Structures are given as C-alpha cells and as structure tokens.
Amino acid sequence: MSIFSAIAIYFIIWWLCLFIVLPWGVRNSHEAGVSVGAGHEAGAPVNPMLWRKVLANTILAMIVFIIVHVIWGQLAAT
C-alpha cells in the first residue's frame, strides 16, 4: 500500500469512526437538569466534550486502520 493510499484510507476510517464516537456521553438540557433559555434548542448537548471525542476517535481510527492494514497485507501476500 502506498503512503497516499494509506493516508486516504485512514482519513475515510477516521470520518466513519467519528459517527460512532460523537454520541458518547451526550446529555441534553433536560437530562442535565439545566433550564433552556429562549431561542435555544432543548435537544442541544450541554457539554459536547469535542476535544475528548476527537482524541478518542483518533485512537479508535488508528486501531481500526492497523487491523485493516494487517488484513490488507495478508491478502496481498497470498
């Protein structure tokens, strides 16, 4: 696998894993017991913790990419 293919595949895996990680730990205003101000969406997350999710997503994507890379290498060797 070339370096450009590896980067492209990692990028795709990272974005797919992001959809898995985004809902982790999300609490809306009602669940958190916070009152909603006028003009605010009641279902919006109170504290989305995006940096924590980006870090978790990067680690998850790295693990998935390593698994894909090993399987790809095994298939190419046969």
C-alpha positions, 0 to 999 in steps of 0.5 A, a space after each residue: 500500500 502506498 503512503 497516499 493510499 494509506 493516508 486516504 484510507 485512514 482519513 475515510 476510517 477516521 470520518 466513519 469512526 467519528 459517527 460512532 464516537 460523537 454520541 458518547 456521553 451526550 446529555 441534553 438540557 433536560 437530562 442535565 437538569 439545566 433550564 433552556 433559555 429562549 431561542 435555544 434548542 432543548 435537544 442541544 448537548 450541554 457539554 459536547 466534550 469535542 476535544 475528548 471525542 476527537 482524541 478518542 476517535 483518533 485512537 479508535 481510527 488508528 486501531 481500526 486502520 492497523 487491523 485493516 492494514 494487517 488484513 490488507 497485507 495478508 491478502 496481498 501476500 497470498 
